[in-house]
Amino acid sequence: MERRPILDRVLRTREGRLLLGWRLTLFVMLTITVSGVVGLVIPAGLLTGSFALLVGSVTAGVVLLALDGRDPGALGFYTRAGAASETALGVLLGTAIALSLVAVIALTGGVRWSTQDGSLIGWLSGALGALAFLAIPAAAEEALLRGYPLQATAEKWGPVGALALTAAVFGALHLSNPGVTALGTVNVMAAGVLLGIIYLRTASLWWATGAHLGWNWSHGYLADVPVSGLELLDAPLYEGVMQGPAWLGGGGFGPEGGLVATAVVGGASVWCWRSKWLRPSEAAIRARPLAMIEEGGS
């Protein structure tokens, strides 16, 4: 058997492909570099950082996929027909799960609402504005974690290892949020698993971004409560206030901070993993992603 040079063994597989660790390192470096450049050339603003991260993560993912001979659409943000409907379905899914969580917390007395000034027109326009405001941050986080890193890791380690790694990073990214607790971090990681499952079952970042957006929008605007400790939005007509024991309903961290979230997100993850209707579209399959879960979670 021919001996390979040490440097070649350190960098590449026998097939000549960069090892997973180097590919993920390159992804991080490209993301940081491109995001930094974009942040310098666009006007400063509230969403500048998220937009720069989105561009950086997508660019890095596309470059890494190109090294494997795959088209940009393999990342999950393919531009074929169906992207809008997949995003909308993702929003509906994320909204349904998020409002189910809020409903259970309300039944336990963990949240109450008081009336405040406003109008129905103001509420409706605010709802659309909130969706637009939250869309770029949701897409950026999905491209950063459920884009190339989840795909490449799932291809090498399988879905369980990939979900564990990306969920751990997702939790770490929220450690500096106001009011964060150990249980809140665990629940954020659980939400990362849920979003990862949605991506792997659909091979679509449109689906995953929509679910992420629906979750944040439902908590931050529809329920008007904190999102991972952040008071992002203020809906007219009513004001949500978290109350009761934080270990149960979440307290100041919002619905994600309590044991109710652990149960609801865990249940939703199992359901999405086993669901037969959550599957890749023809456009997603044609895009040739690195990894996806077969129907039924098998």
C-alpha positions in Angstrom: 0.0 0.0 0.0 1.4 3.4 -1.0 2.3 5.7 1.9 0.8 9.1 1.8 2.8 12.2 2.8 2.1 13.2 6.4 0.8 16.7 5.4 -1.6 15.0 3.0 -2.9 12.7 5.7 -3.4 15.6 8.0 -5.4 17.6 5.5 -7.2 15.2 3.3 -9.0 11.9 3.1 -7.7 9.1 0.8 -10.2 10.4 -1.8 -8.5 13.8 -1.8 -11.3 15.6 0.1 -10.5 18.0 2.9 -11.1 16.5 6.3 -14.3 17.6 8.1 -12.4 19.6 10.7 -10.5 21.6 8.1 -13.7 22.2 6.2 -15.5 23.5 9.2 -12.5 25.7 10.1 -12.5 27.1 6.6 -16.2 27.7 6.9 -15.8 29.7 10.1 -12.8 31.7 8.7 -14.7 32.6 5.5 -17.8 33.5 7.4 -15.9 35.9 9.7 -13.9 37.4 6.9 -16.9 38.0 4.5 -19.1 39.2 7.4 -16.5 41.7 8.5 -16.1 43.1 5.0 -19.8 43.4 4.5 -20.2 45.1 7.9 -17.6 47.7 6.8 -19.2 48.6 3.5 -22.9 48.8 4.4 -24.5 51.5 6.6 -24.6 50.8 10.3 -28.0 49.9 11.6 -30.0 47.5 13.8 -29.9 44.7 11.4 -26.5 45.3 9.9 -24.8 42.6 11.9 -27.4 40.0 11.0 -27.3 40.9 7.3 -23.5 40.7 7.3 -23.6 37.3 9.0 -26.2 36.0 6.5 -24.0 37.0 3.6 -20.9 35.6 5.2 -22.5 32.3 6.1 -24.1 31.8 2.7 -20.9 32.7 0.9 -18.8 30.4 3.0 -21.3 27.5 2.6 -21.5 28.0 -1.2 -17.7 28.0 -1.5 -17.3 24.8 0.6 -20.1 23.1 -1.4 -18.3 24.1 -4.7 -15.2 22.2 -3.5 -17.4 19.1 -3.4 -18.8 19.9 -6.9 -22.2 20.9 -5.8 -24.3 23.9 -6.8 -25.2 26.8 -4.5 -28.7 25.5 -4.1 -27.4 22.5 -2.1 -27.0 24.8 0.8 -30.8 24.9 1.2 -31.6 28.4 -0.1 -32.3 27.2 -3.6 -34.1 29.7 -5.8 -36.5 27.3 -7.6 -40.2 27.5 -7.3 -41.6 26.6 -3.9 -39.2 28.6 -1.8 -42.0 31.1 -0.7 -44.5 28.4 0.1 -41.8 26.4 2.1 -41.0 29.6 4.1 -44.7 30.2 4.8 -45.2 26.6 5.9 -42.2 26.9 8.1 -43.6 30.0 9.7 -46.9 28.2 10.3 -45.1 25.3 11.9 -42.9 27.5 14.1 -45.9 29.6 15.1 -48.0 26.5 16.0 -45.3 25.1 18.2 -44.5 28.5 19.9 -48.2 29.3 20.6 -48.8 25.8 21.9 -46.0 26.5 24.4 -47.4 29.8 25.4 -50.9 28.3 25.8 -49.6 25.6 28.2 -47.7 28.2 30.2 -50.8 30.3 30.4 -52.7 27.3 31.7 -50.1 26.9 34.5 -50.5 30.7 35.4 -47.0 31.5 34.1 -48.1 34.4 31.9 -50.8 37.1 31.9 -51.8 39.9 29.6 -53.0 43.4 30.4 -54.6 45.8 28.0 -52.9 48.9 26.6 -53.6 51.5 23.9 -53.6 50.7 20.3 -55.8 49.8 17.3 -56.4 46.7 15.2 -54.9 48.4 12.2 -51.8 49.3 14.2 -51.6 45.7 15.4 -51.8 44.3 11.9 -49.2 46.6 10.5 -47.0 45.9 13.5 -47.3 42.2 12.9 -46.1 42.5 9.3 -43.3 44.8 10.4 -42.3 42.4 13.1 -42.1 39.6 10.5 -39.8 41.6 8.3 -37.7 42.8 11.2 -37.1 39.2 12.4 -36.6 37.5 9.0 -32.9 38.4 8.5 -31.7 37.4 11.9 -33.5 34.1 11.6 -32.1 33.4 8.1 -28.6 34.3 9.3 -28.6 31.9 12.2 -30.0 29.1 10.0 -27.3 29.7 7.4 -24.7 29.8 10.1 -25.6 26.5 11.8 -28.2 24.6 9.8 -26.5 25.4 6.5 -23.1 23.9 5.7 -22.0 22.9 9.2 -25.1 20.7 9.9 -24.9 19.1 6.4 -21.2 18.4 6.4 -21.3 17.0 10.0 -24.4 14.9 9.3 -22.7 13.4 6.2 -19.7 12.4 8.3 -21.2 11.6 11.8 -24.8 11.0 11.0 -27.8 13.1 12.0 -27.6 12.6 15.8 -24.0 13.8 16.0 -24.6 16.7 13.7 -27.7 17.8 15.7 -25.8 17.5 19.0 -22.9 19.7 17.7 -24.9 22.4 16.1 -27.4 22.6 19.0 -24.5 23.0 21.4 -23.2 25.9 19.4 -26.7 27.4 19.1 -26.9 27.3 22.9 -23.5 28.8 23.3 -24.5 31.8 21.1 -27.2 32.7 23.6 -25.2 32.5 26.7 -24.8 36.3 26.9 -28.5 36.9 26.6 -30.2 38.8 29.5 -31.6 36.5 32.3 -30.1 33.3 30.8 -30.2 30.2 33.0 -28.9 26.7 32.8 -32.4 25.4 31.9 -32.9 28.2 29.4 -29.6 27.2 27.7 -30.7 23.6 27.6 -34.0 24.7 26.0 -32.3 26.8 23.4 -30.2 23.8 22.5 -33.4 21.7 22.3 -34.8 24.4 19.9 -31.6 24.0 17.9 -32.2 20.2 17.6 -35.8 20.9 16.5 -34.7 23.4 13.8 -32.0 20.9 12.7 -34.5 18.1 12.4 -36.7 20.4 10.3 -33.8 21.1 8.0 -32.7 17.5 7.7 -36.2 16.3 7.0 -36.8 18.9 4.3 -33.3 19.7 3.0 -34.6 23.3 3.0 -33.3 26.3 4.8 -36.5 28.0 3.7 -38.4 25.6 5.9 -35.9 26.0 8.8 -35.8 29.8 8.5 -39.6 30.0 8.4 -39.9 27.8 11.6 -37.3 30.0 13.4 -39.0 33.1 12.3 -42.4 31.8 13.3 -41.1 30.9 16.8 -39.5 34.3 17.4 -42.4 36.2 15.9 -45.1 34.3 17.9 -43.3 34.9 21.2 -42.0 38.4 20.6 -45.1 39.9 18.9 -48.2 37.7 19.0 -47.7 36.8 22.7 -45.7 39.9 23.5 -43.2 38.2 25.8 -39.4 38.0 25.9 -37.6 35.9 23.3 -34.5 34.2 24.8 -34.4 37.1 27.4 -34.7 39.8 24.8 -37.6 42.3 24.7 -37.5 42.6 20.9 -41.0 44.0 20.1 -44.1 45.6 21.6 -47.5 44.7 20.3 -50.3 47.3 20.7 -53.5 46.4 22.4 -52.0 44.2 25.1 -48.8 43.6 27.1 -47.6 40.1 28.1 -46.0 39.6 31.5 -44.2 36.4 32.6 -45.0 35.4 36.2 -44.9 32.4 38.5 -41.8 30.2 39.1 -39.2 30.7 36.4 -38.3 27.0 36.4 -41.8 26.2 35.2 -42.8 29.0 32.8 -39.6 30.7 32.0 -39.7 33.9 34.0 -37.7 36.8 32.6 -36.0 34.7 29.9 -39.4 34.1 28.3 -41.2 30.9 27.4 -37.9 29.2 26.5 -36.7 29.3 30.1 -38.9 26.7 31.8 -39.7 23.0 32.0 -42.8 23.5 30.0 -40.6 24.5 27.0 -38.5 21.4 27.6 -41.5 19.2 27.3 -43.1 21.0 24.3 -40.0 21.4 22.3 -39.0 17.8 23.0 -42.4 16.5 21.9 -42.3 18.7 18.8 -38.8 17.4 17.9 -40.0 13.7 18.1 -43.1 14.5 16.1 -41.1 16.2 13.3 -38.5 13.4 13.3 -41.2 10.8 12.8 -43.5 12.8 10.6 -44.2 11.5 7.1 -45.5 14.7 5.7 -42.3 16.7 6.5 -40.1 15.7 3.6 -37.9 17.2 0.9 -39.5 18.8 -2.2 -38.4 17.9 -5.7 -36.5 21.1 -5.8 -34.6 20.2 -2.6 -33.7 16.8 -3.9 -32.5 18.2 -7.2 -30.3 20.6 -5.3 -28.3 17.6 -4.0 -27.7 18.4 -0.3 -24.9 16.6 1.5 -27.3 15.1 4.0 -31.0 14.6 4.8 -33.1 12.3 6.9 -35.1 9.6 5.0 -38.9 9.5 5.3 -40.1 8.5 8.8 -36.8 9.3 10.5 -35.3 5.9 9.4 
